[in-house]
């Protein structure tokens, strides 16, 4: 299975993978049912998770039923335990909508969801994150996860998200973050996919974020909290949900307008 997934990730275009995954997930979920691990998104138990990775494959990280990764399950638990996202009416801009969340968010009657992406077949609006077609102060919440590392001008994208977020609104902007690196590294001269994969971790990434990622978010005007939610969980829960210990959740807020 690991060899098949590695081949598929390298050769099959991402939009096709998304379409295929919806057919594959129910079959995989049934085949791997068990009680060793739990996916909090569908609340089902599995005897095993799958391997995943564009470069180095990570073992036991892809939940068979929802095809969620560590970061998806971490976000879901955080939203459940630390926010009112699942109960309070919101307008949500969901950038590059993850298939683990897409239909679940759409089915929640208290949410008004607008999904945005240039290429995803799941997007309601095909749009460039650096030139969003929305008025100022449109959304209560923005999710933009594992997107900014693909965008050459990430500060422009952040300024656009700041613009369309309502004062007092909040967002979560996850990225691959190397916490052993003090400063974010990018090099516009690196365009070869193999070089990008070697240096940035994936063929279509243009930078690798370091510990200064929170400062980059703050430069766009956000109040920023880098949350280590796994620090609130027991080691057994981290293993049961197959999370990455120490992974940070970048939780941003747009300051309210003073009256």
N, C-alpha and C positions, 0 to 999 in steps of 0.2 A: 504493500500500500504506500509506503514512504517513497519508493521509486516512481510509482504512478503519479503521486501528487507533485513530486519534484519536476517530472516531465511536463505535467499539465500547466504548472505555474510558469514554466519557461516558454512554452510554445502556444498556449491558447490565449487569445486576446481576452482581456478582463471582462468586457461586456458579455462575451460568450460564456465565460466562467460563471458569471452571475446568473445567467439564464439556466445553465446546466445545473447549478447548485440547488435550485429550487426543486428540481426533480430528484436529485440525489439525496438530499437531506433526510426525507422521511424514511428512505431505505436504510441509510446509514444509522439513523436513530434507532430503528427497530433492531438492526443487526448487532449493535453495540450496547443494547440495553443491559443494565446491571446495577450494582450498588457501590462500586468503588469510588467513583467521582460523581459530583453533582453540578449541573449547569443551572445557576440561579435564574437564568432568563426563562427557560421552559420548566424549571423545577423538576427535571427528570434526572434519574440516576443512570450511570453508564459504567460498564465494566472496564472501558478504556476510552481515552481520547486519541485523536490522530496526531501525527506529526505535521509540521508546517514550517515554511520558511523559503524565501527566494534565494538565499545563499545557503548558510548553514541551517539545516533542518532542526527545529526544536521539537523534542519528543513530548507527547501527551499534552498538547496545547489546544487542539482544534476540537471543539465539542461536536459530536456527530449530528445531533438533532437540530441545532441552530447554526452550526458552523461559526460559532463565536470563538474568539481568541481571548488571551489573558486580559487584554485591555477592555474588551467589550464586557466581560463578566465583572471586572473591577468597576467600570462605570455604572453598570446596572445596580450593583450593590451600593455604591456611593449614592446614587440617585434615590434608592429606596430608603436608606438609613439617614441621610444627611440633608435631604431637600424635600420640598413638597411637590416635586415634578409630577408625580403620579396621581395627585389629587386636585391641584389648583388649576383652574382654566388658564391656558397660555397660548400665545402665538409662537410657534417654533420654526426657525429656519434650520433645516437639517442639511448640511453641506456634505456631498458625497455620501449619501445615505447607506449605512451598513445594512446588509440584508438580514442580520440578526435582529435589527430593531425596526426596519422599515414598516412591515405590516403591523407589528405590535403598536407602534406609535400611531399609525393611521387609524387603527381600530379604537383608540382611546377617545371617547366622545368629548372629554374636556379639553383636548388639544386641537388646535388648528395648525396643521403641519404643511409647510412648503419645503419640498426637497429641491436642492439646487446642485447642479453639476454640469460640466461641459460635455461629458461623454456617457455617464451612467444611464442605462435604460430605466433606472428607478427614479430619475429626476423629473419633478413636475416642471421645473424651469431650467432650460439650458442656458447657462450664464457663466461668464468669467468672474471669478471671485474678486478680481481687481477692478471690475466695473459692474457692480450689481445693479439690476434694473428695478430697484425698490426705493421708495421715498425714505427720507430720514426718519428715525425713530419708529420703525415698522414692527419689530419683533420683541417679544418678552425674553426669549431664550434663543441662543444660537449654539448648535453643536457643530464643530468643525474638527474632526479627528483624523489624524494621519493624512493631512492634506497639505499643510504649509511647507513640508519638506520637499514637495513637488513643484513649488511655485518660485520662480526666479525672484520676483519682487514681493517677498512675504510681508514687508512693512506696508506696502500698498494694500495688500489683501486684508491685513489687520485694520488699517484705517477705514476700509470700506465696511468691515463688520462692525467696527465701532460706530460708524455713521448710522447704520440701519438698526442698531440695537437701541431699544428705548432707554432713557435715563432710569436707573434703578434696575435695569435688566441684567441678566447674567449669561455666561457661556462657559463651555468647556472645550478647550482647544488642545487635545492630546497630540503629541508628536513622538517619534522615536528620539529619546534623549539619552546621551552618554554622560552619566553623572561622574565619570572619571575625568571628563574634559571641562576645564574651567570656562572656555570661550567657544562659542559656536564657530564651526569651520565651514567655509564655502570657497569655491574656486570656479568662476564662470568659464574658465578655459577648459575645464574637464567636461567633455561632451560625449565621449565614447561610453556606451552602455556598460562595457566590461570594467572600465576604469571607475565609473560611478558606482557600480556594485561593489568593487573592491574597497573604495575609499569611503563612500557614503552609506553602504549597506544594502543598496538596491539599485537596479539599473536606471530607474527613473527618478531617483532622489538627487537633489542639487545642493544639499548641505547636511551637516550632522550637528544637531543642537547640543549645546553643553549646559553647564550649570547656570549660564546667564540667560536661559530662555525666559524666565520670569521677568527679567529686566527688559527684554525685547517686547514683551507684552505690555509692560508698563509704559514703554516709550510711545505706544499707540494711544495712551490715555486711560487704560484700564487699571482698576485696583486689582491686584493679583494675589492669590493664595495658592501656593504649591502644596497640595495636600498629599501626605503619605497615608492613604487610607488603610493600607495593609498593616500599618503599625497598630491599628485598633483591633485587628483580628488575631486569633490564635494561630499558631503554626499548623494545627490540624485543619482549621478552616481554609487557610491559604493553600494547603495541599489538596483538600477536598474539592475546592473550586478551581484548582489549577491556575493560581494567580502568580504574578511575578513580584516577589518580595521587594519592597522599596520603590516600586514604580509610582511616580508622582502624577497626580491629577491636577492640571492647570485650570483652576477655577477663577474666572475673571468676572468682574462687576463693572458696569458703567455707572459712574457717580450720578446721584440724583441732582436735578437742577435746583439750586437754592432759590427759595421764594423771597 
